[in-house]
């Protein structure tokens, strides 16, 4: 009796979330974030209703004004009548988790507006858990009818870009005085961004930062017909330059659409998500074996120096019939 | 003709590394770091010769003086006649990679001492690659006869602690003025550390930081007979308090030995390494399928909303016969 009622509850939640009810959206995201048994059912219900939202990634090192920029972008998008979902993800640092949530407070100006939904996701457990949850949380917001989803990540490491790569367009935020950081930036990181923004552009060093970026941009090979990454300046606290950022994002979106890269990117992300879920299923089988006789004995023998990890791994894979 | 000669080269390299030759140690680490085909052979040769070294993890947020502390610990350990390997790992941030390597320069004072070997490993490619390479690099240093291996990681996120969990004893470094960071620290992170050190203890706020830590420590459940995490203060630039840190590490090592936790921890780490290698083998099979007909078609159908990722993942696992 209990199980069918619970499942009916999930269906009701899905209906309410699709109708745009904030409490239902929040509860659905919590379910997918926690890896609830209902995630399959939720995904199956939402996939046919998703695919409309434009996903914009915002990333950059701490201190560049990501929250303020997000807030400014939200304000402009609302003025244009677009419904906006914000997903703020902190994949790497548990210590800064508090700060991230603190930053959210600044965004309460949008808190009473039903056209805006804001959600923070911090890394609980291992990164794989978060990486699996973010695409599902995006799908909830997408199916809930938000026209634009801002995916904000803290930091500029590999993990942040793995999250950010879920966006159609990725904006890399930098600020003057972080020049050493820009110098050290790998060309690979620059390649992953579609739009560069130097925030706090009223401060000393903004022009130098722009010059550094323009130089670095020359190191990134661009073939004819490829997207040319614009370098923009903003003062997000005063809303300066924010319209230009939105225009650049719109340009990039149009470029994606006309070249077929939009659909291609979404197919590639679908493949990554499918593969990750499949890998998770295999990992669960291994986890079931961990502590059991087979793996425990191999581990003890390895600790004694009697077997190497590769031979033991072969045995494990064979034992599982993989 | 070529293959046997190359393998003979690896065997010679292993012999030289085990004999403690720095150039051979460095080349072996490069091989395991790059995932060279010889990794299996290297692991098989080194496992029986490893297991002697004491592995000490040092972690903490940027700016607390990890490099200086590492340098001070190395100096004391050398005075005590112990051979020391240092592995400095930056798992999360590509932007700070340059800074990390820059910090290494400070340690060149040990550069001419054959009893010290220092190596930086930055995250190239995905984190999984680094997580797989670090245990193998530790094994090279272990088999090369270093008595102590300092495993230094930047940051305090989950990824850093996954690396740091490879240590027998983990030291969490903090500094005054990072009080907000300490406040925000999750109990889970504190639980993963065995020794707390407040460096730069000559600065304002050191006592406050110690009080904060003592309070946080009360939140971590400690059963009778469990290790009680000491809270120490250092001024690493002047070497102050470093002997006390080494004494606390020695105490913890003795506690690990007498309770059987040392051997238990090493067995657990062996299990994690075996499992990771096995999972990597499965991931490679998936990667071979990515872009192929089966996964590509599923991804296209999912992007159209015709299939959910869980059903597609089931199909993928079935297709591989897993």
Interface residues (C-beta under 8 A of the other chain):
Chain A: X39 X40 X43 X44 X47 X48 X49 X50 X51 X61 X91 X92 X93 X94 X95 X96 X97 X98 X99 X123 X125 X126 X127 X135 X155 X156 X157 X158 X159 X162 X180 X181 X183 X184 X185 X186 X188 X189 X263 X266 X267 X268 X270 X271 X273 X274 X275 X277 X278 X279 X281 X282 X283 X286 X287 X290 X291 X295 X296 X298 X299 X300 X302 X303 X304 X305 X306 X307 X308 X309 X310 X311 X312 X313 X314 X316 X317 X322
Chain B: X39 X40 X43 X44 X47 X48 X49 X50 X51 X61 X92 X93 X94 X95 X96 X97 X98 X99 X123 X125 X126 X127 X135 X155 X156 X157 X158 X159 X162 X180 X181 X183 X184 X185 X186 X188 X189 X263 X266 X267 X268 X270 X271 X273 X274 X275 X277 X278 X279 X281 X282 X283 X286 X287 X290 X291 X295 X296 X298 X299 X300 X302 X303 X304 X305 X306 X307 X308 X309 X310 X311 X312 X313 X314 X316 X317 X322
